[in-house]
């Protein structure tokens, strides 16, 4: 808690070890802010903002495809002895997920893969939409006559900007993004990384996503779709543990997946009334004796039996989802997924198109089943912690991201020392939750837990073999996005911005808040993922523009924001205790809204950005991060910086630092040469074509002349350094 001022938490700092302030560029530059990324509406439906809420397009270089899958669980069973209506409350029968993924060029034009004249997009409000809207109303304590017109009316026509059942992308991403090049970036292929055959297809990393209380598999579509647009396959699971507003559980009429088969195989129980229906419906489960156990003011604490049972079911569902991914990866999607899919015509909550036209053979060996990233929000973040602590059971997961974790939902660690986080961890808080001192203390302790369980560091850079070690748990960050509330990381803040502003007092622009969360996450993943995974996502740019250090460019990102010292965080936005964690406080709100309406505030903000008066420090509070020495120790201090467009010279000159003494290009080293070295704080001797005179290259990037020769710290060989790299090394 040391990084919160005493007026917020009521305590004095007592742990000097937490003040880890070293940063790549601390004290040498202004971390400039950027406006929200450009996301023009794609269709006429999306332009009708006055009729319905709309979701923005995704900013990455890929278009996004989407599949809805529900299949019978391979290991059906019950969890805990908690019962309602004389039956087990928590039962694993099927697993329901939505998969977001980068899709092929030409998606959205012509006929879709199923032969239909028009392409289909998934509705944001899960089907059956009326029942889901009623479920949200019940969760919020609002009667149907009020919830239906509001939820159903405002999102009835809202669709996710992703193409149903589109073909998986078979092209490498271009250097530009939707933000920098517009629609052109979505319709052109980039070059394969050096050392890669022209015929070799990209292989994408995987993310498992767990939603929070009251959520569904689609209410984080902006976050999941952003990851997919940057080259990730994202599996968003819908939990059937009574933590969602409402979910539908389908059954086959006979055979595998039928109620009788589930009872025989897993000991599940169904009432006579249940058996008369084609599907089951699971609503949010309120603790019987402590219904508001999520409140900071709740003196009874959480219902531990209920929450632990939910966590057990949640991680079992994630295991089942991973099993589905394995079947798809092996090329058996037709028999093991499509043929048993319960989200197709004739089943509740389904689109009539189901999985029509999916070419399962094209999915074979096209994504990584190892080095999977576990991501979650709120109670989903607590689920992420439990997954990371069970590293032997989930040995395919190597890092985690926790968005605005609900700390009270975290299951206490077992006495077994192995039940700890041993993987890299990124924590991103909302400002509203940051003021909840006990919750912040939990988030900070989890990041410290990940940072303290340290493996042996890999050999020093460059190069670093990707096989050692599999994780760098010392690489952990905790930050807060200012002006945000708990739902700012979900689609709700984008769909209902005025409610967030007026009722929850959120001051951050929703799309800008999304950008900061996504950019920080992508920077983190480029730090911790092996190079052959991040090559497919090399178009990811860091947050900040190239700035000046002693006359030379230096690129900084969200994770480069300096750590705050005690007392740096003003406490004036902390709300009264009764509103703690729910909303923020705006002093003199009426006068500010009257004198500075939204158009005026936008103009003022843009003016400050152009004048360099608004920086990342005004949008981000960094609480915990690795030191520069720790980054260097793990060989990742200079990875993951691709802010500028990669030039022909950069790609070729990059080979110089990817060669061993044998002179052969290898894929088992960190890809320094995958992006331009302009703007990077590189170690001495890094090759670069930036700043070279024509005579230094002879017009041929393969024949870069040695402007300085220096002993290679790893291999003992020689490598070349261009003029720009020399200037950086001199001023470092």
Residue pairs with C-beta under 8 A, 6 or more apart in sequence:
1 9
1 11
1 13
1 437
1 440
1 441
1 444
2 13
2 14
2 15
2 16
2 18
2 19
2 566
3 18
3 19
3 444
3 563
3 564
3 565
3 566
3 569
3 621
3 623
3 624
4 434
4 437
4 440
4 569
5 566
5 567
5 568
5 569
5 570
5 571
6 12
6 13
6 566
6 567
7 571
8 435
8 437
8 569
8 571
8 574
9 437
9 440
10 437
11 437
13 566
18 444
18 448
18 624
19 563
19 565
19 566
20 563
20 624
20 625
20 626
20 627
21 562
21 563
21 565
22 627
22 628
22 629
23 560
23 561
23 562
23 563
23 625
23 628
24 556
24 560
24 628
24 631
24 637
24 681
25 31
25 549
25 554
25 556
25 560
25 681
26 562
27 562
28 549
28 554
29 547
29 548
29 549
29 554
29 556
30 547
30 612
30 615
31 544
31 547
31 556
31 560
31 561
31 615
31 616
31 617
32 544
32 545
32 547
32 609
32 612
32 614
32 615
32 616
33 609
33 614
33 615
33 616
33 618
33 619
34 515
34 543
34 544
34 545
34 609
35 512
35 606
35 609
36 509
36 511
36 512
36 514
36 515
37 59
37 177
37 178
37 179
37 511
37 515
38 59
38 178
38 179
38 182
39 56
39 57
39 58
39 59
39 178
39 179
39 511
40 57
40 182
41 47
41 54
41 56
41 57
42 57
42 161
45 52
45 54
45 157
45 159
46 54
46 55
46 57
46 159
46 161
47 54
48 54
48 157
51 157
52 154
52 155
52 156
52 157
52 158
53 154
53 155
53 158
53 494
53 495
53 496
54 158
54 495
55 124
55 158
55 159
55 160
55 161
55 221
55 222
55 491
55 494
55 495
56 161
56 222
56 494
56 511
57 161
57 178
58 64
58 161
58 162
58 178
58 222
58 225
58 226
58 228
58 229
59 177
59 178
59 179
59 226
59 229
59 515
59 518
60 102
60 173
60 177
60 178
60 226
60 228
60 229
60 230
60 231
60 539
60 540
61 173
61 174
61 176
61 177
61 178
61 185
61 186
61 190
61 229
61 230
61 231
61 539
62 102
62 103
62 169
62 173
62 186
62 228
62 229
62 230
62 231
63 102
63 103
63 104
63 105
63 107
63 108
63 163
63 166
63 169
63 186
63 229
64 100
64 101
64 102
64 103
64 161
64 162
64 163
64 225
64 228
64 229
65 100
65 101
65 102
65 103
65 107
65 162
65 163
65 164
65 165
65 166
65 167
65 168
65 228
66 98
66 99
66 100
66 101
66 121
66 122
66 160
66 162
66 163
66 164
66 165
66 166
67 98
67 99
67 101
67 164
67 165
67 355
67 358
68 97
68 98
68 122
68 164
68 343
68 350
68 351
68 355
69 96
69 97
69 98
69 99
69 324
69 337
69 341
69 343
69 355
70 94
70 95
70 96
70 97
70 250
70 341
70 342
70 343
70 347
71 94
71 95
71 257
71 324
71 336
71 337
71 340
71 341
71 342
72 93
72 94
72 252
72 256
72 257
72 261
72 262
72 340
72 342
73 92
73 93
73 94
73 95
73 266
73 317
73 320
74 320
74 323
75 92
75 266
75 316
75 320
76 91
76 92
76 93
76 262
76 265
76 266
76 268
77 91
77 92
77 266
77 267
77 268
77 316
78 88
78 90
78 91
78 92
78 266
78 267
78 268
78 269
79 88
79 90
79 91
79 92
79 309
79 312
79 313
79 316
80 88
80 89
80 90
80 305
80 308
80 309
80 312
81 88
82 88
82 89
82 90
82 305
82 306
82 309
83 89
84 285
85 271
86 271
87 269
87 270
87 271
87 274
88 268
88 269
89 242
89 285
89 309
90 241
90 242
90 309
90 310
90 312
90 313
91 240
91 266
91 268
91 269
92 240
92 266
92 313
92 316
92 317
92 320
93 240
93 249
93 251
93 262
93 266
93 268
93 280
94 240
94 249
94 250
94 251
94 257
94 342
95 237
95 317
95 320
95 321
95 324
96 217
96 237
96 238
96 240
96 247
96 249
96 343
97 217
97 235
97 236
97 237
97 238
97 321
97 324
98 122
98 217
98 218
98 221
98 224
98 235
98 236
98 238
99 233
99 234
99 235
99 236
100 162
100 221
100 224
100 225
100 227
100 228
100 233
100 234
100 236
101 168
101 169
101 204
101 228
101 232
101 233
101 234
102 168
102 169
102 173
102 204
102 228
102 229
102 231
102 232
102 233
103 162
103 163
103 166
103 167
103 168
103 169
104 166
104 167
104 168
104 169
104 170
104 171
105 169
105 171
105 187
105 188
105 189
106 187
107 119
107 163
107 166
107 167
108 119
108 163
108 166
111 117
112 118
112 119
112 120
112 163
112 164
112 165
112 166
112 357
113 165
113 166
113 167
113 356
113 357
113 358
113 359
114 165
114 353
114 356
114 357
115 356
115 357
116 353
116 356
119 163
119 164
119 166
120 163
120 164
120 165
120 351
120 353
121 159
121 160
121 161
121 162
121 163
121 164
122 159
122 160
122 162
122 164
122 218
122 351
123 129
123 158
123 159
123 160
124 155
124 158
124 159
124 160
124 218
124 219
124 221
124 491
124 495
125 132
125 133
125 151
125 152
125 155
125 156
125 158
125 218
126 132
126 216
126 217
126 218
126 238
126 247
126 248
126 349
127 348
127 349
127 350
127 351
128 248
128 348
128 349
129 152
129 156
130 148
130 152
131 246
131 248
131 281
132 216
132 245
132 246
133 147
133 148
133 151
133 152
133 155
134 144
134 147
134 148
134 246
135 244
135 245
135 246
135 283
135 284
136 147
136 151
136 214
136 245
136 246
137 143
137 144
137 146
137 147
137 148
137 151
138 147
138 245
138 246
138 283
138 284
139 214
139 245
139 246
139 283
139 284
140 147
142 150
154 495
154 496
155 495
158 495
160 218
160 221
160 225
161 225
162 221
162 225
162 228
164 351
164 353
165 353
165 355
165 356
165 357
165 358
167 359
167 362
168 359
168 362
168 363
168 366
169 202
169 204
170 201
170 202
170 362
171 189
171 190
171 202
172 189
172 190
172 191
172 192
172 193
172 202
172 536
173 189
173 190
173 202
173 230
173 231
173 536
173 537
173 538
173 539
174 181
174 185
174 188
174 189
174 190
174 539
175 190
175 539
175 645
175 646
176 184
176 185
176 539
176 645
177 185
177 539
177 541
178 185
178 186
178 229
180 645
190 539
191 651
192 198
192 200
193 535
193 538
193 671
193 674
194 651
194 652
194 654
194 655
194 658
194 665
194 673
194 674
195 658
195 665
195 666
195 667
196 535
196 667
201 366
202 231
202 366
202 535
202 536
203 365
203 366
203 367
203 368
203 532
203 533
203 536
204 231
204 232
204 233
204 366
204 367
204 368
204 536
205 231
205 232
205 233
205 367
205 368
205 371
205 372
205 373
205 525
205 529
205 533
205 534
205 536
205 537
206 232
206 233
206 234
206 235
206 325
206 367
206 368
206 369
206 372
206 373
207 224
207 227
207 232
207 233
207 234
207 235
207 372
207 373
207 374
207 375
208 235
208 237
208 318
208 321
208 322
208 372
208 373
208 374
208 375
208 397
209 220
209 223
209 224
209 234
209 235
209 236
209 237
209 375
209 376
209 380
210 237
210 239
210 314
210 318
210 374
210 375
210 376
210 377
210 379
210 380
210 381
210 383
210 384
211 217
211 219
211 220
211 236
211 237
211 238
211 239
211 243
211 244
211 376
211 377
211 378
211 379
211 380
212 243
212 376
212 377
212 378
212 379
212 380
212 381
212 406
212 490
213 243
213 244
213 284
213 294
213 378
213 379
213 406
214 243
214 244
214 245
214 284
215 243
215 244
215 245
215 377
215 378
215 380
215 490
216 238
216 244
216 245
216 247
217 236
217 237
217 238
218 236
218 491
219 490
219 491
219 492
220 236
220 377
220 489
220 490
220 491
221 236
221 491
222 490
222 491
222 494
222 514
223 403
223 489
223 490
223 514
223 517
223 518
224 234
224 236
225 234
226 514
226 518
227 234
227 518
227 521
227 522
228 234
230 522
230 537
230 539
230 540
231 536
231 537
231 539
231 540
232 373
232 537
233 325
233 367
235 321
235 322
235 324
235 325
237 317
237 318
237 321
238 244
238 247
239 247
239 310
239 313
239 314
239 317
240 247
240 249
240 282
240 313
240 317
241 285
241 309
241 310
241 313
241 314
241 317
242 282
242 283
242 284
242 285
242 310
243 284
243 285
243 310
243 314
243 379
244 282
244 284
245 283
245 284
246 281
246 282
246 283
246 284
247 281
247 282
248 279
248 280
248 281
248 348
248 349
249 279
249 280
249 281
249 282
250 278
250 279
250 342
250 343
250 347
250 348
250 349
250 350
251 257
251 258
251 259
251 262
251 278
251 279
251 280
251 342
252 258
252 261
252 340
252 342
254 260
254 261
255 261
256 340
257 340
257 342
259 268
259 270
259 274
259 275
262 268
263 269
263 270
270 280
274 280
278 347
278 348
279 347
279 348
279 349
285 306
285 310
287 293
287 303
287 306
289 300
289 303
290 298
290 300
290 301
290 302
290 303
292 298
293 300
293 301
293 302
293 303
293 306
293 307
293 408
294 302
294 406
294 408
294 409
296 436
296 438
296 439
296 577
296 580
296 581
297 577
297 578
297 580
301 408
302 408
302 409
307 379
307 409
307 411
308 411
310 379
311 382
311 383
311 386
311 409
311 411
314 383
314 386
315 383
315 386
315 387
315 390
315 393
315 394
318 374
318 383
318 387
318 394
319 393
319 394
322 369
322 372
322 396
324 336
324 337
325 367
325 369
326 369
327 333
327 336
327 337
328 337
328 360
328 363
329 363
329 364
329 365
329 366
329 367
329 369
330 364
331 360
331 361
331 363
331 364
331 365
332 360
333 358
333 360
333 363
334 360
337 355
337 360
338 354
338 355
338 358
338 360
341 354
341 355
342 350
343 349
343 350
343 351
343 354
343 355
344 350
344 351
344 352
344 353
344 354
344 355
345 351
345 352
345 353
345 354
368 533
369 396
370 396
370 398
371 396
371 398
371 399
371 470
371 529
371 530
371 533
372 396
372 397
372 398
373 397
373 398
373 399
373 400
373 401
373 525
373 529
374 384
374 387
374 388
374 394
374 397
374 399
374 400
374 401
375 384
375 400
375 401
375 402
375 403
375 521
376 382
376 383
376 384
376 400
376 401
376 402
376 403
377 403
377 404
377 489
377 490
378 403
378 404
378 405
378 406
378 409
378 486
379 406
379 409
380 403
381 402
381 403
381 404
381 405
381 406
382 405
382 406
382 407
382 409
382 410
382 411
384 400
384 401
384 402
385 400
385 402
385 405
385 410
385 411
385 421
385 446
386 410
386 411
387 394
387 397
387 400
388 394
388 397
388 400
388 421
388 422
388 423
388 425
388 450
389 413
389 419
389 420
389 421
390 419
391 397
391 418
391 422
391 423
392 418
397 423
398 423
398 424
398 470
398 471
398 528
399 423
399 424
399 425
399 426
399 471
399 524
399 525
399 528
399 529
400 421
400 423
400 424
400 425
400 426
401 425
401 426
401 427
401 428
401 521
401 524
402 425
402 426
402 427
402 428
402 443
402 446
403 428
403 489
403 517
404 428
404 429
404 430
404 433
404 486
404 488
404 489
405 427
405 429
405 439
405 442
405 443
405 446
406 439
407 438
407 439
407 440
407 441
407 442
407 443
408 438
408 439
408 442
410 442
410 446
413 419
413 420
420 449
420 453
421 446
421 449
421 450
421 453
421 473
422 450
422 453
422 455
422 471
422 473
423 450
423 471
423 473
424 450
424 471
424 472
424 473
424 474
424 475
424 476
424 524
424 527
424 528
425 446
425 447
425 450
425 451
425 473
425 476
425 477
426 476
426 477
426 478
426 520
426 521
426 524
427 443
427 446
427 447
427 476
427 477
427 478
427 479
428 478
428 479
428 480
428 481
428 489
428 517
428 520
428 521
429 440
429 443
429 478
429 479
429 480
429 481
430 480
430 481
430 484
430 485
430 486
430 488
430 489
431 480
431 481
431 482
431 483
431 484
431 485
431 573
431 584
432 484
432 485
432 486
432 504
432 506
432 575
432 581
432 582
432 583
432 584
433 439
433 440
433 486
433 581
434 440
434 480
434 621
435 571
435 573
435 574
435 575
435 580
435 581
436 580
436 581
439 581
443 478
444 478
444 623
444 624
447 476
447 477
447 478
447 624
448 476
448 624
450 473
450 476
451 473
451 474
451 475
451 476
451 624
451 626
453 473
454 473
454 474
455 469
455 471
455 472
455 473
456 469
457 469
457 472
457 474
457 633
457 634
457 635
458 464
458 465
458 468
458 469
458 472
458 634
458 635
459 465
459 468
459 635
459 714
460 632
460 633
460 635
460 713
460 714
461 632
461 635
461 636
461 637
461 638
461 670
461 683
461 714
462 635
462 657
462 658
462 669
462 670
462 672
462 683
462 714
463 657
463 658
463 660
463 666
463 668
463 669
463 670
463 714
464 635
464 669
464 670
465 668
465 669
466 530
466 531
466 532
466 668
466 669
467 668
471 528
472 528
472 634
472 636
474 626
474 630
474 633
474 634
475 524
475 527
475 528
475 626
475 630
475 631
475 634
475 636
476 624
476 625
476 626
477 520
477 524
477 559
477 622
477 624
477 625
477 626
478 622
478 623
478 624
478 625
479 520
479 558
479 559
479 561
479 620
479 621
479 622
479 623
479 625
480 620
480 621
480 623
481 488
481 508
481 513
481 516
481 517
481 619
481 620
482 507
482 508
482 618
482 619
482 620
482 621
483 506
483 507
483 508
483 513
483 584
483 619
484 493
484 506
484 508
484 513
485 493
485 500
485 504
485 505
485 506
485 582
485 583
485 584
486 581
486 582
487 493
487 500
487 504
488 500
488 506
488 508
488 510
488 513
489 513
489 514
489 517
492 500
493 500
493 506
493 510
493 513
494 510
494 511
494 514
497 510
500 506
500 510
501 507
503 583
504 582
504 583
504 584
505 575
505 583
505 584
505 585
505 586
505 589
506 583
506 584
507 584
507 586
508 619
512 619
515 543
516 543
516 558
516 619
516 620
519 541
519 542
519 543
519 557
519 558
520 543
520 557
520 558
520 559
522 537
522 540
523 540
523 542
523 543
523 557
523 558
523 559
523 640
524 559
525 534
525 537
526 534
526 537
526 540
526 639
526 640
527 559
527 631
527 636
527 639
527 640
528 636
531 667
531 668
531 669
531 670
531 671
531 674
532 667
534 540
534 640
534 671
535 671
535 674
538 642
538 646
538 671
538 674
538 675
539 642
540 640
540 642
541 642
541 643
542 555
542 556
542 557
542 558
542 640
542 641
542 642
542 643
543 556
543 557
543 558
543 616
544 555
544 556
544 557
544 558
544 560
544 616
544 643
545 555
545 643
546 553
546 554
546 555
546 643
546 644
546 678
546 679
547 553
547 554
547 555
547 556
548 554
549 731
550 731
551 731
552 724
552 727
552 728
552 731
553 678
553 679
554 679
554 680
554 681
555 641
555 643
555 644
555 679
555 680
556 616
557 641
558 616
558 620
559 625
561 616
561 617
561 620
561 622
562 617
562 622
563 622
563 623
563 624
563 625
564 621
564 622
564 623
568 621
569 621
572 585
572 587
573 584
573 585
573 586
574 580
574 585
575 582
575 583
575 584
575 585
576 585
579 585
586 592
596 604
605 614
607 613
608 614
626 634
628 637
631 637
635 670
636 670
638 672
638 680
638 681
638 682
638 683
638 686
639 670
639 671
639 672
641 675
641 679
641 680
642 674
642 675
642 676
643 679
644 675
644 676
644 678
644 679
645 676
646 674
646 675
646 676
647 676
647 689
648 701
649 689
649 690
649 692
649 697
649 701
650 673
650 675
650 676
650 677
650 678
650 688
650 689
650 690
651 673
651 674
652 689
652 701
652 702
653 673
653 677
653 687
653 688
653 689
653 701
653 704
653 722
654 671
654 672
654 673
654 674
654 675
654 677
654 687
655 665
655 673
656 673
656 687
656 704
656 719
656 720
657 672
657 673
657 686
657 687
657 719
658 665
658 666
658 669
658 671
658 672
658 673
659 665
659 666
659 717
659 719
660 666
660 715
660 717
661 715
661 716
661 717
672 682
672 686
673 687
676 688
676 690
677 686
677 687
677 688
677 690
677 724
677 725
678 688
678 690
678 724
680 686
680 728
681 728
681 732
682 688
682 725
682 728
682 729
683 729
684 710
684 721
684 725
684 729
684 732
685 708
685 710
685 712
685 719
685 720
685 721
685 725
685 729
686 721
686 725
686 729
687 704
687 719
687 720
687 721
687 722
687 725
688 721
688 722
688 724
688 725
689 697
689 701
689 704
689 722
690 722
690 724
690 725
691 722
691 723
691 724
691 725
691 727
692 704
692 707
692 722
692 723
692 724
693 723
695 705
696 704
696 705
696 707
696 722
696 723
697 703
697 704
697 705
698 705
704 720
704 722
705 720
706 718
706 720
706 721
707 720
707 721
707 722
707 723
707 726
708 720
708 721
708 726
709 718
709 719
709 720
710 718
710 719
710 721
711 718
712 718
712 719
721 729
